[in-house]
Amino acid sequence: MKIAIVGCGIGGLAAALFLHRQGHDLTVLESFDRARPVGSGLMIQPTGQAVLARLGLLEAALQRSARVGRLDGRDIKGPRPLNLLYSDWQPTAFGLGMHRAELFGLLYDAAQSEGIAPKTSHRVAASHQDAQGRWLVLQSDQSDQGEQAAAKSPLGPFGLVVDASGSHSPLRGDLVTRDRPFPFGAVWSCVDSDALADDRLHQRFDGARFMMGALPLGKNLLGKNLPQRGGITTDAPKTSFAIFWSLQREGLEAWQNDYPNWLNSLQSYWPELAPAIAELEGPRAFTAAWYNDTCLKRFVQPGMAHIGDAAHTTSPQLGQGGNLALLDAAVLADALQANEDLTAALAAYDAHRRPHVQLYQRLSRWVTPLFQSDQRAWGWLRNTSMPLAGRIGWMARTQTRVMSGVQTGLLPWQHTKAEALAASAKKDES
Ligand SMILES: Cc1cc2nc3c(=O)[nH]c(=O)nc-3n(C[C@H](O)[C@H](O)[C@H](O)COP(=O)(O)OP(=O)(O)OC[C@H]3O[C@@H](n4cnc5c(N)ncnc54)[C@H](O)[C@@H]3O)c2cc1C
C-alpha cells in the first residue's frame, strides 16, 4: 500500500520501520528542516522495550541508556512516598533512562540504513479523502512562488495516512473530545554528576508545590554534542542525568529572573545535585515543556490512523508517552498485516490500543495533582497513602505494573505481558 507517515518522531519512525519491513511504499514527511529530537530524557518502560525488541533495536538501546531499577521519591521533610522496585513485579524487569537524542538516533539510523528517507521541511497542514484515497495538503509559506508553490500542491493519493505529528497534530479534525492544559509543566536540562546513584529515577518533593527529578541516562554521553548539555566538559566519565524542575506555566518568567536565588535554594533542597546544576549556563540551559490532556473519540478515520501524541497526550508523570507511541506503531502494523480490508485493520488497531491508552490518561489525570499542585492537601495525601500502599504486597505490585505500562484495567489483576501489548495478533472476525 502507498502510505504517508506525517511526523518523524518516536512514533513515526517506529511505524516507518514496521511498515517498510512489511513491504509498503512509504512517504515520510517531517516539518523540521532536519529531523531532530526535542526534549532531554525519557524512560523506556518494559512495554517500549518489547517494541524495540521486535524492531531488533533493544540491544543497541541497552548500550545507549541507563538501567533504572526503581523510582525513588522523597519529600524533603522526611517521608519517602515512592520506593517502587521493578523487581516487585518481575525479577528481571527494569526501565531504561535514555536521552531523547539517543532513542531518536537509534530509530533514525535504523530507518536510514533500511533506505527510508524522510522528506524534511514538509509541514502538513490538512488532509482530505476522496474516491482515489487520502491527500495531504502542505503548509505553504508566503514566500513560495512558482515551482516551490506547485511542489506544495496536495500530495497523494495515499491508501493510508499515519498521523504521527505529535501533540499539535493538525489532522485530528472533529475527533477531539478533550483538550485541557495541565497547570504545571517543567523545565528540563541535562547534567553530569557522580553524586547520585545511577540505578534509579530520583525525585525530591516539598509537598506538591515543588518537585525536582533526575533520570540517569548512562555514561559516556560526553563529546556527543547532545542538546542542552550546558557546555560542560570533564575528564571523569560521570553519569548524565536528565533533570526537571516542576513549574506553573505563569511562573516561568519569575523563575528565570530569580535564577540565582533558585540556585542557592537548591543547596538545601538537593545538596548532592546542586553543584552539577551550578555548572549550567543559567536558565537558557533549560527547556520548558507544557502538557495537555488531549483525548480523541477514535484513533482512526477513513484512510487515516493517529498514533502517539497525535492520538493522545497526557502529563509525563507516569513516564508513558513515548512507550504508548511505540506500542501504537507496532499494533497498527500488526493490524494492517492481519486484515486485508483497511477499514477492518483500522478498527482492530483502534479496539486494541484505545482502552489501554484511556486507562493511562485517566491514571495520569488522577496522579498528577499528587505531585504538581498548589494545594498542600495533595502532598500530604501522597506522603501518607503511598508509603502505606508500598508496604502492602499486592498494592506495591500494582503500582509497579502501572509504572511498567502493563496494567490494562483499574482492578489489580487486570494486567498483561508487555509483549502481548506490543502485538495484536487477533484477526478482526467481522
Ligand atoms: C518533558 C517531557 C518529558 C517526557 N517524559 C517521558 C518519559 O519519561 N517517558 C515517556 O514514555 N514519554 C515521555 N514524554 C512523552 C513523549 O516524549 C511523547 O509522548 C513522545 O515523544 C510522542 O512521540 P510522537 O512520535 O507521537 O511525537 P513526537 O516525538 O513529538 O514527534 C512528532 C514529530 O512530528 C513532527 N511534526 C509536527 N507537526 C508536523 C506537521 N504538521 N507536519 C509534519 N511533521 C510534523 C515534529 O517535528 C516531530 O518530529 C515526555 C514528554 C515531555 C514533553
The ligand as an SDF file (V2000), in Angstrom:
LIG
                    3D

 53 58  0  0  0  0  0  0  0  0999 V2000
    9.2740   16.9980   29.0510 C   0  0  0  0  0  0  0  0  0  0  0  0
    8.7230   15.6730   28.6190 C   0  0  0  0  0  0  0  0  0  0  0  0
    9.0840   14.5140   29.3000 C   0  0  0  0  0  0  0  0  0  0  0  0
    8.6020   13.2820   28.8970 C   0  0  0  0  0  0  0  0  0  0  0  0
    8.9860   12.1450   29.5640 N   0  0  0  0  0  0  0  0  0  0  0  0
    8.5840   10.9370   29.0910 C   0  0  0  0  0  0  0  0  0  0  0  0
    9.0260    9.7020   29.6870 C   0  0  0  0  0  0  0  0  0  0  0  0
    9.7790    9.6680   30.6740 O   0  0  0  0  0  0  0  0  0  0  0  0
    8.6070    8.5320   29.1300 N   0  0  0  0  0  0  0  0  0  0  0  0
    7.8120    8.5240   28.0280 C   0  0  0  0  0  0  0  0  0  0  0  0
    7.4970    7.4370   27.5420 O   0  0  0  0  0  0  0  0  0  0  0  0
    7.3500    9.6490   27.4740 N   0  0  0  0  0  0  0  0  0  0  0  0
    7.7120   10.8640   27.9600 C   0  0  0  0  0  0  0  0  0  0  0  0
    7.2710   12.0000   27.3720 N   0  0  0  0  0  0  0  0  0  0  0  0
    6.3010   11.9260   26.2720 C   0  0  0  0  0  0  0  0  0  0  0  0
    6.9710   11.5760   24.9790 C   0  0  0  0  0  0  0  0  0  0  0  0
    8.0790   12.3940   24.7380 O   0  0  0  0  0  0  0  0  0  0  0  0
    5.9840   11.7430   23.8470 C   0  0  0  0  0  0  0  0  0  0  0  0
    4.7970   11.0930   24.2050 O   0  0  0  0  0  0  0  0  0  0  0  0
    6.5560   11.1250   22.5760 C   0  0  0  0  0  0  0  0  0  0  0  0
    7.6500   11.8740   22.1180 O   0  0  0  0  0  0  0  0  0  0  0  0
    5.4890   11.0880   21.4920 C   0  0  0  0  0  0  0  0  0  0  0  0
    6.0670   10.6400   20.3010 O   0  0  0  0  0  0  0  0  0  0  0  0
    5.3800   11.0350   18.9250 P   0  0  0  0  0  0  0  0  0  0  0  0
    6.1720   10.3670   17.8670 O   0  0  0  0  0  0  0  0  0  0  0  0
    3.9340   10.7950   18.9970 O   0  0  0  0  0  0  0  0  0  0  0  0
    5.5490   12.6140   18.8110 O   0  0  0  0  0  0  0  0  0  0  0  0
    6.8750   13.4570   18.7100 P   0  0  0  0  0  0  0  0  0  0  0  0
    8.0290   12.7310   19.2560 O   0  0  0  0  0  0  0  0  0  0  0  0
    6.5200   14.8050   19.2630 O   0  0  0  0  0  0  0  0  0  0  0  0
    7.1130   13.6000   17.1290 O   0  0  0  0  0  0  0  0  0  0  0  0
    6.2580   14.3430   16.3030 C   0  0  0  0  0  0  0  0  0  0  0  0
    7.0430   14.7150   15.0410 C   0  0  0  0  0  0  0  0  0  0  0  0
    6.1460   15.2830   14.0910 O   0  0  0  0  0  0  0  0  0  0  0  0
    6.7180   16.4400   13.5370 C   0  0  0  0  0  0  0  0  0  0  0  0
    5.6000   17.3060   13.1320 N   0  0  0  0  0  0  0  0  0  0  0  0
    4.8040   18.0290   13.9340 C   0  0  0  0  0  0  0  0  0  0  0  0
    3.8560   18.6580   13.2320 N   0  0  0  0  0  0  0  0  0  0  0  0
    4.0710   18.3220   11.9360 C   0  0  0  0  0  0  0  0  0  0  0  0
    3.4090   18.6580   10.7310 C   0  0  0  0  0  0  0  0  0  0  0  0
    2.3490   19.4780   10.7240 N   0  0  0  0  0  0  0  0  0  0  0  0
    3.8700   18.1500    9.5790 N   0  0  0  0  0  0  0  0  0  0  0  0
    4.9500   17.3130    9.5660 C   0  0  0  0  0  0  0  0  0  0  0  0
    5.6150   16.9700   10.6970 N   0  0  0  0  0  0  0  0  0  0  0  0
    5.1730   17.4560   11.8660 C   0  0  0  0  0  0  0  0  0  0  0  0
    7.5360   17.0280   14.6600 C   0  0  0  0  0  0  0  0  0  0  0  0
    8.5300   17.8960   14.1780 O   0  0  0  0  0  0  0  0  0  0  0  0
    8.1140   15.7630   15.2930 C   0  0  0  0  0  0  0  0  0  0  0  0
    9.3160   15.3790   14.6970 O   0  0  0  0  0  0  0  0  0  0  0  0
    7.7150   13.2360   27.7990 C   0  0  0  0  0  0  0  0  0  0  0  0
    7.3300   14.3930   27.1330 C   0  0  0  0  0  0  0  0  0  0  0  0
    7.8380   15.6100   27.5300 C   0  0  0  0  0  0  0  0  0  0  0  0
    7.4200   16.8690   26.7790 C   0  0  0  0  0  0  0  0  0  0  0  0
  1  2  1  0
  2  3  1  0
  2 52  2  0
  3  4  2  0
  4  5  1  0
  4 50  1  0
  5  6  2  0
  6  7  1  0
  6 13  1  0
  7  8  2  0
  7  9  1  0
  9 10  1  0
 10 11  2  0
 10 12  1  0
 12 13  2  0
 13 14  1  0
 14 15  1  0
 14 50  1  0
 15 16  1  0
 16 17  1  0
 16 18  1  0
 18 19  1  0
 18 20  1  0
 20 21  1  0
 20 22  1  0
 22 23  1  0
 23 24  1  0
 24 25  2  0
 24 26  1  0
 24 27  1  0
 27 28  1  0
 28 29  2  0
 28 30  1  0
 28 31  1  0
 31 32  1  0
 32 33  1  0
 33 34  1  0
 33 48  1  0
 34 35  1  0
 35 36  1  0
 35 46  1  0
 36 37  1  0
 36 45  1  0
 37 38  2  0
 38 39  1  0
 39 40  1  0
 39 45  2  0
 40 41  1  0
 40 42  2  0
 42 43  1  0
 43 44  2  0
 44 45  1  0
 46 47  1  0
 46 48  1  0
 48 49  1  0
 50 51  2  0
 51 52  1  0
 52 53  1  0
M  END
$$$$
